[in-house]
Amino acid sequence: MGDTQTDLPGNVISAPGRGRRERVLGVSHLYKAESRETAGALTCLELTVPPGEGIPPHVHTREDEAFYVLSGSVTLHGAGDPALLETGGFFRGPRGHAHGFRNDGTEPATLLIFITPGTGLEAMFGELAALTGREEAHTAPGEIAELCGRYGVTFTDPPPGG
């Protein structure tokens, strides 16, 4: 079986561990369903978040996100008090509402992320992977904020980088 298959009309099948891989801001992305396979309806990612990594609180203007913790735990940050989300936990981050997460544990956390619609953030992640994969040791937070802003994402805390 290939990375992702669409052998049943309209269906997307992705075998365990298979899919396109990308590293974005210290987090491994494994694409289980890409927007091109879902007519833009959604993107599904499996994230592996190392200890100490995550994304600071931010707001989307164009997409909704849903997070399901497959293993480990992450601390959710947003408009209210931080909340611990452990294995089996679920969180929905609708557009217009601040949310972010960080792995404060000692083991990697694995999250399944659903993004609707799927087109904008998938493209943003690709650009972020290219930007942060450069030879320079650090990417300026302003560069990251500007790139994300083009996709309707703004940070409520300082963006990563630096």
N, C-alpha and C positions, 0 to 999 in steps of 0.2 A: 504494500500500500504506500502511496506517495505521501508527501507532507500533509496535504489536505485534498480530499477528493469530493467531487460533486457528481457521483455516478448515478444518483437517483435525482431525476429532474426536480429542481427547486430545493433540494436538501443539501446540506453540507456535512460531510463526515470527516472527522479528524482523529487519527489513531493516537493512543497515549504516547506522549513524548514527541509527537510529530507536529510540524508547523514551522513557519518562518521565524527565525530568532533575530533579536535585536537587543542591544544594550543601551538603555536610556537612563542617564543620570544615576549610574551605579546599580540600576535594577534590570534584571534579565526579563525580557518580554518574549513569550512564545505565543505566536498568533494561532489561535484555534479556529477562528473564522474571521476572514478579512472582508472589508466592505465590498470589494469587487465580487465576492462570492455571495453576498447577501443583498445585492442591488442597493447598497448603501444603507440598508436598514440597521445594521449593527456591526460592531467589531467585538470579538471575544478574545481576551488575552489571559494567559496564565503568567503571573508575575512571580519571580523569586526575589524576595527582598532580603538582602543581607542584614545582619545586626547593625544598627546605627544608621541605616538608610531609610529613605522614604521621600515624600514630597510635601513641602510646607502647605499650609492652608491656601486655597485658591478658589476662584469662582469661574464657572463655565457659563457662557451666555448662549451656547448653541447645542449643548449635549447634556444628557443625563448619564450618570454612572451608577452601577451597582457592583458591590464588592461581596464576595463570599470567601471566607478563610478556609482553605483546604488543609493547611497545617501551620502550626506556630501561632503567633499573635501579633497584632499591630495596635498601636494607640492611635485613635482617631482624634483629629483636631479640627476645630471649626469655630462656629460662633459661640458655642457653649463650653462647658467643662470637658476636658479630655475624657475619652471613654475607651476602655480596653475591649478589643474584639478578638476573641479566641477561636480556635478551631471549631468550625460549624457555625460561626457567627455570620451575620449578613448586615449590610449597610447599603442604603440607597442615598446617593448624593445628587439631588435634582439640580438642574441648571438654576443659576441665580442664588444658590446657597453655598456658603464657604465650607470646604472640607479638605482634609489632607490626612496623611498617615505617616507613621514612623514605626519601624521595628525597634522597640526598646529592649527586646529579649537578647538572648545569647545564641540563638539558633536562627537560621534562615526561616522566613515565613513565606508560604505559598498562597497566593490569592488568585481567584478567578474573577476577572473584571468584565462586565458587560457595558458597552458604550452605545447609546442610541441618540441620534443616528450615528453611523459608523465612520463617516468619511473624514471629518475635520481632525479629530484627535489622532487618527491613524497617520495622516499626513504630517501632523505636528511632531509626533514621535519619531518619524523618519528623519525629519530635519534636525531634531534634537540629538538623535544618535549620530548624525554626521557632524554636527557642531561640537559635541562634547567628545567625539572620538579623535579630535585633532591631536597633533603632536605636542602642542603646548600643555603644560602641566594643569592649568586651570582655565575654565571658561568664565568670563566676567558675568556676574549676576544680571547686569544690564542687558547683555546679549540674549540671555535666556528669557528675561522678561519681555524684551522686544519681540522675539520670535513667537513666544506664546501669545502675546497680545494680538498678533496678526490672526490668530485662530480663536479669538474671543475668550482667552483665558488670562485672568489677572490674579496676581498674588496678593493676599491680605497680609502675609508676613514676607520677609525678604526671600527672594527666589534663591534656589540652590546655585552653587558656583563659588568662585572666589578662592 
